[in-house]
Amino acid sequence: MKRIFLYILAFVAIDAAVAGVLTTRASLELAKRQHILRIAATKGQPHDDNSGMLRAMVAVDDPSAWSRLSNMGATINARFGNIATVTLPLNRVGELAKTAGVKSIDIEKHYQLCNNVAREMSIFPQMAVFEGDDWNPAYTGNGVVVGMIDVGVDFNHINFLDKDGNNRIVRAYLPGDHSGTAPIIDGMELPGSEYTTPEQISMLTTDDSTYMHGTHTTGTAAGSYLANGYHGVATGAKIVICAMPEDSLTDFNIANSIKYIFNYADEVGLPAVINMSLSGQEGAHDGTSMLCRLFDEVSGPGRVCVVSAGNDGHIPMNIRKKLGEDDSLATFLSNWYSREPMRGYSSMWSRSPERHTVDIVIWDILADSLVHRLDVPRDAVLDSVYVVSSETDSVFAKYFTGELYFACGIEEGNGNFHSLVETNYKSLERSHYRIGLINKAPAGETLMAWSGGMVVYNKGNLDGWTGGVAGYGCTINDMATTDNVVSVGAYCSNDTFVMMDGSTKTYSRCNPGEIAYFSSFGPDALNRRRPDLTAPGYELASSVSRYVEAYKNPSNIVDNVNINGEYYPYGLEGGTSMSAPMVTGAIALWLEIDPTLSPSDIKNVMAATCYRDNFVEAGPAKKWGYGKLDIDAGIKYLIAMLNGDVDGDGEVTAADITCIYNIMLGFSKEHIQRADVNCDGNITAADVSTEYNRLLGE
């Protein structure tokens, strides 16, 4: 049997200056690449060398480190305070990690998508003004930027056009496309292409013809085709879309997209809300991941980020245990989807720098006996990576084909010990044999772990082992574990739809009004409540991409709008991916009233206005947050907070009454969103009376 033992990188020697700078996952990813190269070389297969580039998130504690990195061949793509997206020469990562001032380097991390009645269930505002036969809602997100970071966008779907046929997508950034012009922000170049004119955007088709996710979420947040009722919430907002194929959905590209959207909002002097219907479980779930810290840096007045809670609420992907004397946390890695090979990971955290030891074993669950202990030292060297492969371990090869990677270290973000196991193997006899992790730590230490991909935790019906408990909690998206984002869970909105071919589609486990079975929830690792609120997310109808073949079949769509011989389909999706853009659209309406709202301000609005029906009151409190989104109540709350300052000049004067009169008489639409000063849903003489009384101090 041959053991492969890799220190951080095969092409650099480990030393104290590098240890701890590369995150545990970064060390593992780099070693994995090296392992693949070695196996290819032994087989005489073509393989790349290490002269390529690596995309990473980098944190520093000295701003001058950025120039030192640049001088060593790194490209700083976008900066967010002491964090940046950086493109690094792969063969110089060891040197770059030793650069003075560099605290942490993490290789880009992949994130997942969180895949009519919904607006009504969110109490969509009914106040409107009439122009002839046209109905125009008073609150549309006018003067607000809605940013979307997603996959599968049909850039010229009719749902994104205004009534004059103009595309409301004012900017498009495609990180994976290099046929256009790369954006330059603050002298730094973002990878990819931007499209900034109506002519350029009109020529775009889609970023990914196999997905429709981004077309659906954008339609929910800001779609504006009114004729079929499947429009979104913020029908008048400016839309900025950052779209990419699913395999490009990484924290590196997400961060650059956030930079792009908020930079555009700065250029035009408008507030902005960004929707991210995305999730990832790898992280400490305490707000210290690179993306969470980035959210803290960019959020503020008029700058709001919305994220999905995640779709893991029903999956046993979290375990935790406070250890006693001679105690351990032992668990089996199982395949949630019953598909092979088992690709995924287990990420285990101590609550302190105190390390936990890990035995990785092959266990016969029928005989309840140890078969083999994998060749990974129990006290593994910090910041090292161990590879066990059927190519090199003859005992492992008797039970599995593929490989398993192990790495451990103390993470810069929170100073806690972290061990990471990544799997990519196929069981030869799955009914008998499982990979088990036996974790030990000093008495009183609490261990917490999250899994991802196909991996879940299972006790194998054996005493002494711990399995994840579906519906227990702590399944919240790691991106949602900072107070500077708005996190959204999903509840059931509609279980039955009639399709274009006349068939009826009915969804199981969907009782309208109840929390969706998949909706992730907390608390997070610091025992903070997550998500912030819920919105309709199972199932929703919205626009879908014309470029996905499945939506040319009438059995898969609820509508197919024909405009001049071009068909624009509408289809169904469910998930916290769908509930998040409902909230994003609502926040756009609220920012129209008060462009200075910060994430904390918005959560105050939600705390005061979310409605709590019998489903909320009778259900698990930790799943609902503040309750169910109430868009209209939020609008009325914010108008009341203005205290009659209709024209926004900071005081109540006769000019405010003039504004109301002009709107009532049809002479003006200016400040219409503030003119309903008595919050009764209409602009009438009653608002004038209310304003007079305020002016007179009555």
N, C-alpha and C positions, 0 to 999 in steps of 0.2 A: 504494500500500500504506500502510495506517495502522498505526502502532504504539501500543499502549496500555502505558503505563508507570505503575505504581502504587507509591507509597511507603506501606508499612505499611497505611494506611487512606486512602481517598479523602477522608474527612471530618476528618482531622487532619494537620497538617504534621509531617514527620519532624524530630526534633531529638535531641541527644545524650542527653537524659534518658530518652527512650523507647527508643532503639536498644539492642538487647540484652536488654531486659526481656521483650518479647514473644518467645516462641520462634520459630524459623524456621517451624515448622508453623502456629503461631498467626497469624503475619503472612500466610502463604499463604491460610489459611482465610478470614480477614477480607477480604483482597483478592478472593478468589474470590466471596464474597458480593456485594461491591461491583460486580464485573464482571457478575454475573448481573443485578443491578438495572439497570445501565446498558444492557445489551442489551435487557432487557424494556422499558425506557423508550424506546429508539430505535424499537422496534416498536409502541409504543403499547399494550403489554400491561399488565394490572394487576400491580403489584408492591408489596412491603412497603417501608416506610421503615426507618430505622435506630433506631427508638425501642424495639425489643424488648429482651429480656434474653439474656445470654450465659452459659453455664455453663463454668466453667474450674477448673483446678488452679492454685493460686497459692503461691509460696514467698516467704518474707520473711526478712530478717536482723535485724529489730527487731520484737518482739512488739507494740509500740505501733502498728505499721502496721495491725493489724487494726481498731482503733477508727477510724483515719483512713479506711480503706476504707469502713467502715460509715457514717461521716458523709457520705461522698460518694455514697451510694445503693447500695452493694454489700451483699449479704447473705452473711454467713459461715455456711455450712451445717454444716460439721464441721471440727474442727481436729485435726491430728496433729503436735504440736510446731510446727515452722516451716513446715509445709505445711497447706493447707486446701482444701476444696471451696468455691467462691465463685460466687454468681450476680451477674453484672455488668450494669449498663445498657450496652447496645451502643454508644449514642452518646456514652458517656463513657470508653470504654476507653483512649483516648489520655491523658486526665487521670489515670485510675487507674494507668496504667503509670508515670507520673511521681511517684507518691506516695512519699514518703520511706520507706525500709525495704523496699519491694517489690523483690524480686530477679528474679522470673520469673513470667510469666503464660502458661499453655498452655491453649488451648481444648480442651474435652473430646474425647477420642480414642476411636474405635470399636475394639472387640476382637471376635474371632471365636470361635465354638464350636469345640472340637476333637473333632468327632464320631468255679449250675450248675457248670461246669468251673473257672471262674476262682478260686473260693474254694479248691478243692482244690489247684490249682497254686500258690497262695500259702500252702500249708500251714496251712489254717485250724485252730485248736485244737479238739481232740476232747474235752477234759475236760468233764464235765457232771455235774449232779446230777439225780436223778429225783424227781418228785412224782407218784405214781400212774402214769398213762400218759403224762404230759407229760415232754418232754425239754427241759431248760433249760440252755443253755450257761453255763458259769461266768463267761465274759468277754463282756460285752454292750455295754460303753461306758456302763454305769450310772453316773450322776453326772457325765457329760461332755456338753458341748454340741457337736453337729455342725452347723456352719453351711454352707449351700449358697448360692452365688451363681450363678444359672443362668436359663435360658429354657425355657418350656414345662412348667410344673409342674401336675399334677393333684393339687390340695391334699388331696383326700379319697380318694385311691386306697387300696385295702385294704392295700397294702404298707406304708403308714405308720401303720396301726392296731396297737395292742397286742392281746393275746389277749382282752381284755375289750371290745374295740371302741372304745377311746379313741384319739383321734388323737394321735400322738407329736409332731406339729408344734405347738410351744408358742407360736411367734411367726411371723408372716408380714409381711414388709415389701415393698411393691410401689412402687418409685420412680416408675413411670409412671402410677400410679392415684391419682386425686384424689377418690374417692368416700367415703373414710374419713377418719380422723384422722391428721394429720401427726405423726411422732415428734418429740419435743423431747428433745435430749440436751445436757446442760451449758448449757442456756439457748439453744441453737441449734436451728433447725428444719430437719429434713431434708425435701426435697421428696418428695411421694408420700404413701402411706397405710400405716399399720400395723394389724394385726389381732392382738389379744392374748388373746382369750378363746376357749374351745372353741366357743361359740355363733357367734362371728364367723367363725372359721376354717371351721366346718361349712357356712357359706353361700358360701364361695369356690368358684369353678369352676376357671379357669385364667387365667394371665396372657397366654397366646398359644395360640390353638386350632390354629395351624399347626405347632407344634413339640411334641416329646415329650422333648427332651434332658434337661431338669431332672428329669423324672419318672424317667428311666432312671438318671441319675447318683445321685440321692438314694436310689433303690432299691438300688444297688450299695453305697453307703456305709453305709446305715442301714435298709434295708427289713426289715420284720419279719414278713411273712406267710410262715409256715414250710411250709405244706401242700404246695406244689408244688416246693419246693427252690430257687426263684429269689429267695430273700431276700438281704439284704446282710450286712455284717460286724458293724456296731455296732447290734445289734437292740434294745438297751435305752437308747440315747442319747436325749437331748432334741434335737429337730430345730428349727433356726431357718432358715427359707427366705427368701431375698431373690430375688424373681423379677420378670422384666421382659421385654417383647417384644424381639426380636433387635435392632431398630434403636435400642433404648435401652441396649445393652450397651456403655457407655463407661467410661473410667477415673473420671469424675465419679461415676457411679452405683455402680461397683465400690467406690470409696473410701467412699462413704456407707454401703454395705451392710456393709463390714468394720466400720465404726464401730458400726453397729446391732447386729451379732452379738456383738462383744466387749463392748459396753455391757450387753447382756442377761446375758452370762456374769458380768460384774462384779456386776450386781444380785443374782444368785442365788448368787454365790460358788463358781462351778464353772469347771474348765478348759474350754477350747474349741479346736477345730480347724476351720478353714474350708477348704472345697473350692472351687477355681476351675478348672473344666475349660475354660479360656479361653486364648487366645494372641493375640499381636500382634508383628509384626516391626519396626514403626517405632520406632526408638530406637538408642542407641549400643551396646547389648548389653554394657555395662560396669557395670551396677548403678546408673547415675545418673539413670534416668528418674524421673519423679514417683512412679509407683507403687512402684518398687523402694525409693525412699527412704522411702515411707510404710510398706512392709513392715518396713524396718529400725526404724522408730519404734514400731510396734505389737506386734512379735514379742517373745517373752520367755518366762519360766517360765509354763507353762499357757496360752500363747497362740501357736498354730502356724498357719501358712498353707501350703496345698498347692496347687501349680499344675501344669498339664499342660506337658510338654516342648514340645508342638506337633506338628502333623501334616505338617511340611514337609521331612521327612528325605530325600524322594526328588525334591525340586523344586530346580532350579538358580537359587536366589534369593539367593545370596551370592557376591560376588566380592571379591578382595583382591589387592593388588600393592604391593611395595616398589619405588619408582621409582628409576631411575638417571638419569644425565645425558641431557637431551633425550628423556626417556622419557615415556610417557603411559599411562593406563588407558582404553582405548577399548572400548565395549561397545554392543550393540544392545538395545533394548527389544523384547521379543517377547511374544506372547500364549500363556501356558501352556495355557489351556483352549480355545484356538481358537474363542473366541466374541467377538462384537463388540457394542457398542464396547469398547475396551480401557480398563478403569477400574482404576487402581492407582497405584503410586508407586515411585520409586527414591530411596533415602535414602543419601547418600554422606558419609563422615566422614574427616577427617584425624585423625591421632593427636596433634595439637597445635593451637594457635591459628593455625598457618601455613595460609593459605588455599590451596585448589586452584582453578584456573580451569576453567571448563566451556564447551565448545563444544557446542551442541545442533544437530544436523544432520539433514537428510534425505539418505539414502544409497541409491543404486541397488545392491542387493546382487548383482544378476546381472552388471552391468557393472563392479562394484567402483569406483564413482566418486561423488564428491560432487555432489549435485543442488542443494542449497540449505542455507545456514547460517541458522538461525532468528535472528530479530531480538532476541537477548538478548546484552547486552554480555559479552565474555569475562571481564572484571574487573567483574562485577556489583556494584552498590552494596550494601554490607552492610545487612541488615535491610530489604531492598526486595523487591518481588514483580513479576515480569514475566509478562504474559499473552500467549500467542500463540493466536489463534483463527481458525477459518475464516470467521468473521463479519467479521474486520478485516484478515486477512493473505491477500492474493490468491494468493500463491505457495503457502503452506501449504494453502489451499483446493483447489489442483489435485490434492493427494495425500491429504488427510485432511479429514474433517468432524468438528468438535468443537473442543476446546481443550486446551492444555497450559500448566501454570503452573510457574514457577521461582522459588525463593527461596533465600537463603543468609544465614548469620550465624554468630556464635560463641555457643555454647550455655552457659547459666549452669551447668547440671548438672556438666559436666566441663571447661569452658573450651576445647573443641575446635571447629574450624571444621566447618560442616555445610551441605551443599547438598541441596535437596529438589526433585524434579521430580514433579509429579502429572499424570496423564494421564486424559483422558476423550475419546477420539476413535475414529473408525472409518476404517480404511484403504480407500481407493478402489481400490487395486491392491496388495494385501498381498504377493503373490508377488514383487514388484519392490522395493518401497520400505519402508524402516524408519527409525524415529527412532534416531539414535545419540548417545551421550554420549562426548565426548573430554575426559578430565580430565587436567590437568597440575599438578604440584606440584614443589617443590624436590627435588633428588636426596637420597635417603635417607628421604623421607617415605613412610609406608605409608598407602594409601587402602583403606578397607573400605566395602562397600555392601550393603544389603539391599533387596529389593523386596517388594511386597505386592500384594494384589488379584489381578488377572490378569497382572501384569507379572512376567517373568523375564528373566534376562540370557542373551544369545546372541551367539556370535561370527560367525554367518552363514557359517561355513565359509570365512572369509577370514583371511589372515595379518595379524597386527598387531592383531587384535581379541581381546578376552577374553570368554569366556562362563562362566556359572555351571556347576559340575559337580555333577550329581545324586549324592547320597550322599557328597559330600566332607566335609560338616560345616558348622559355624557356622550351622546352621539353628535353633538353640535359641530358643525363645520369649523375647523381651526381658524379660518379667515374671520369668523364671527366672534372671536373671543377678545375683542377690544371694544371699549365703549365708544370709540370714534367711528363705528359703522352702525348702520341700521340693519338688523338681522331679521329675516322674515320666515316664519313657518307657514304651513299650508293647511287649509281646511277644505272639506268637500263642498263643491258648489253645484255640480250637476252630474247625475249618474246615467242619463239617457240622452242620446242624440239621434236624430234622423239623418241619414247620410244621403248623398246626392242620388244614389241608385234606389232609394226608397227603403233600404234596410234600416233596422234600428240597432244601434250599438249601445250596449248596457255595460256599465263598469261595476264589478264586484267590489266589496269592501268599501263602498262609497255611499254613505248615508248623508245627504246634503245637510250641512250645518255642523257635522262632527269634525273633529281633527282628523286630518289624513293619516292613515296608518303609517306612512313612510316619513312623515315630517320629523326631522331631527330636533333634538332639544337638549338642554343642559341638565344640571349646571355644568360650567366649565371646570377646569382643574382648580381654580381658586374659589369655587363654590358660588360663582356669580350667575344670576339667572340669564338664560338664553333660550329662545330668541326674544326680541323686543316685542313683537306682535305677530299676528297671523293675518292672512288674506286668502281669498279663494285661489285654489291651485289644483283641484282635482274634480272634474276635467274642465279645461277651458278651450274654447274655439277662438282661433285667431288666424291671421294670414300665414301661409306656408310657402315655401320656395317653389317656383315654377320649374326649377332645374332638378328636382328630385323626382325620379321616375314614378315612384309610388303614388304621387299626387296627381297623376294623369288618370288614375283609376277612380271612377265616381264612388266606389264603395269605401274609399279612404278619405273623402272630403265632405264637408257640410255645405259648401257653396263653391261656385266657380264663376266668377264675374267676367263677363265678356265685354270688353271695351275695344271697339274697332277690330274685332277678330282676334284679339289677344286675350287669353284666359288667365285669370289670376285666382289661384285656389286658396281655400280656407280649410284648415284641418284642426284636429284635436291633439292636445298634449296635456300631461299632468305632471306635477312636481312642484317643489319649492322654486324651481326655475320659473314657474308660471305665476306664483304668488308674489315673488320679489318685484317684477316689473309693474304689478298693480300698485304697489307701494311707491315705486319710483315715480310713476305717473302722478300719484297723489301729492308727493313732495314737490313735484314741478308746479302743481297748482298752488300749493302753499307758498312756494318761493315767488310766485307771481304776485302774491299779496305782500309778502315781506321778503325781499331778496337777501336779507342779512341773516336769515335763520341758519344756525349751526346745528350739528348733529344733536347736541344736548337740548337745544331749543325744540327741535322736532320731536325728540322723545318726550319732552314736557307736553307738547300738543297731543301726542298719542296717549300719554298717561291720563290726560284730562278728557279725551274724546272717544277712545276706542270703546266699542260697545261690548257688553258682557251678557249674552243671552243665556238660556238654560244650558246649552251645550258647554259654554265656558264655565259657568258656575258649578256645574255638576261634574266637569271633567278634571283631569289632572292639571293643577294650576301651573306646573312647571312647563307644560307644553304650549300654553297660550300667550305668555308674556302679558302685555297690557290688555289683551283681548283681540277683538276683530277690528280691522281697519274701518273707520267711518270717515270717508272723505269729506262729506258735507259738514259734519260736526267740526272737523278740523278747520274748514273754511270759516265757519261762523265764529269759532273760537278766536281765530286770528283777526278777523274783522273787529270783534269786540275789543281785542287788545289794542287796536289802533285808536280807540276812544274818539272816533269821528274825524280823524285826520285823513280826509278823503284824498286830497291832492298831494299828500306826502311831504308837506313843507315843515312838519314838526309841530304844528299848532292848529287849533280849530278856530277858523275865521269865516267871514262871509264868503270867501272864495270857495270854501268847501260846499256851502249851500248852492253856489252857482254851478259847481261841478255836477251836483245831483240834478238840478233843474235841466241842465244841458243834456244829460243822459236821458232823463224822462221824456224830453221833447224830441229826442232823436238827433240833436245837433252835434253830439259828441259821443265817442266811446272811451275817451280818455279817463283813466282811473275807475273804470266800471267795476273792477274787481273789489274796490273799496267802498262803493256807493251804497251798498245794502247795510246801512249803519244800524238798523234795528234787527238784522239777521233773520228776517222772516221769509227770505227766498225771493223777494221781489224788490224792485226799485220803484217806489211810489211816493205819494205825498207824505205818507207816514214817516219815511226816512227824512224828509225835509223837516217835519215837526220834531223828530228826535234830535236832529242837528241843531235846530233853533233852541231847544231846551238846553242842550249842552252848552251852546254859545252864551246863553243867559245864565248859566250856572244852576239850572233847575234840575 
